[in-house]
Amino acid sequence: MVVLNKIYTKTGDAGETALGNGSRVAKHSARVNAYGTTDEVNATVGMARLHAVGDVDAALARIQNDLFDLGADLCRPDMEKDAEAEYPPLRMSDTQVLRLEAEIDAMNKVLEPLRSFILPGGTGLAAYLHLCRTVCRRAERLAVELATMESVNPAAVKYLNRLSDWFFVAARMANDDGRADVLWVPGANR
C-alpha cells in the first residue's frame, strides 16, 4: 500500500528525481521522459472518460490502471536485478497486451474497412481518444528510445504499441462505428 502523507518533499528541487529502485537521476533523463509521458497518456484517458459510458468507460478504467502498472515498470531500471529486490517489481505482462488485442479484434469486427485516412475528430469521445492515441505514440517512441540505452521490459513497449491501436479503433467506434469518421481529403484546400 502506498501512503503519501506529504506531497512536496523538496528532494527534486535540484532537478533530480528518485526511480523505483531508489537511485536518483536527472528529471530530463530518458527513463523519466518515458514514464512521465505514460502519465500524460493516463491524464488524456481521464479526459476521454468524461465522454465515455458503459463498456467503453470500464475498458478505459482498466487501461488507466494498466498505465499506472506501466509507469511502475518503466520507473524501475535494472530488470536483471528484479530477483534481488526486497519486493517483486511490478512489470507489464504479455497477458495485458493480449487483452488489448482481443478488445481491438472485437471492436474491429463491426467496423467497415478504411478507404481513407481519418482526421482526429467527430464526437467528443472520438476526439479525446485520438488525443490519447497521439500521446501514447509519443510514449512508445520514448520507451523505444530508452530501450536503446537501458534495459526495458519488452511487454511494456508492446503494450504501448497495442494501446495506441486500441485508441484508434475505439475512436472509430465512438464515431458511430466509423460512419461518422472525419475523412482526409488529400489536397482539398489547394
N, C-alpha and C positions, 0 to 999 in steps of 0.2 A: 504494500500500500504506500502510495506517495503522500507525504504530508508537507504542505507548503505553508508555514506559519508566517514567513516574511517574504515578500515579493521582491524587494530590492535588496541586493547583498553588497553592492559596490565592488564586487570582485571582477567585474568586467569593465571597469572604468578605464583601464589602460589598454583596452582593445583586444583582450583575450577572453576566452570562454572555456569552460570545462567540458570535456567529452564524457561519454558514458562510462569510460574506464578510469576517469579521474584526471587524465592528462589534460594539459592546457594547450590551446592552440589559438592562433590569431582568428578573430571573428570573420575575417575575409578568406579563411582557408577553403580549399576545395570541399572538404568534408562538411563544414558549416554551411557553405553555399548549397550543397546538395540537400541536406536535411532541412535547412531553412526554407528552401523553395518547396519542399514537400509540405511544410507547414502552410505556405501560401496556397497550395492546392487545396488543403483542408479548409482554409478560410473561404475559398471560392465555392467549395461544395456547400458550406454553410449558407452562402448566399443563394445557391440553387435550391436548397431545401425550402426557402421561403415560398417557392412556387410549386413544390412537389407535394403529392399526396399519395396515400396508399402504398402499393408495392414499390413505386419509384422512391418515395421518401424512405422506406425501410431499407432499400438497397443502398441509398446514399448514406444512411446512418451506418450501415456495415462498412462502407468504403471509408467513412471518416475514422472509424475505429482502426481499420487496416492502415490508414495513413499515419496514425499515431504509432502503430507497430513498426511501420516503415521508418519513421523518424528515429525510433529507438534503435532499430537495426543500423541505420546509417551513422548515428552518433557514436557508435561503438566500434572503434578500429580493432585491428589485430584479431580477426576471426580465428586464426590458428591458435590463439590463446584462450578460446572460449572454454575449454575443458578445465582450465586453471582458475576461472573466475569464481568468486565467492558464491554468486547466484548465476544460474544459467542465463546468458544474454538472450534477449528476445530477438529472433531472426525471422524474416519473412519465409514462407514456405511455398512450395510448388502447389500445395492444396489451395492456397489463396489465389494463385494465378489460374488454376483450373476452374475455380468458381467463377471468376470473371469471364473466362472463355465460354462456359456453359450459359451464363447470362447473356453474353453477346450473341451466341448462336440462337437462343430462344427469342431475343428481340428481333434479330435479323430475319427470322422466318416470315414475319408479317410485312416486311418492307419490300417495296419494288426495287430492283437493281438501279443503281445510279446511272444516269445517262449524261450527267454534267457534274462539275464540281459545285459544291454548295457554299453559299456565303453564311457566315455566322449570323444567326438571327431567327426571325419567326416569332414564336411565342416567347414570353419572358423566361420560362424554364429552358427552352432550347438555347436562347442567347447565353444564359448563365452556364449551361452545360458546355457550350463551345468555349467560353472563357476557362472553365475547368480543364478542358482538353488542351488548350494552348499553354496554360501554366504547367500542366502535367508534362507536356512535351519538353518544356524548359527544364523541369526537374529531372526528366530522363536524360537529357543531354548533359546536365551537370553530374549525374550519377555515373554515366558512361565515362565522362572526363575523369572523375575521381578514380574510377576503376583502372585507368591507365597509369595512375600514380601509386595507388594503395589497394589493399585487398577490399573487395566489395562483394557482398553476398549476391551471386548471380540471380537468385529468385527476386531480389529487390529490384534489379534492373528490369527483369521480365515483367514484374508486377506493374511498374510504371508504364511499360510499353503497352500492355494489355489494357490498363486503365484508361489511357488516352483513347484507345479504340472503343472502349465501353462508353466513354462520354460522347463520342461521335455518334454511335448508334443510338444511344439514349436521347440525344438531341434530335435525331430524325424521328424517333418515336414521339417526342414531345411536340413535333410539328405535324400532328395528325397522321402519324405513321408514315411520314415522309411526303405526304401530299401537299403540305404547306411549306416544304423546304424552299429557301430562297436560292434560286439557281444563279450561277455565274453566267453572264453573257459576255464571252470574250469580245473585247473591242467595242462594247456597246456605247461608249461615250466619246468616241474619236471625233 
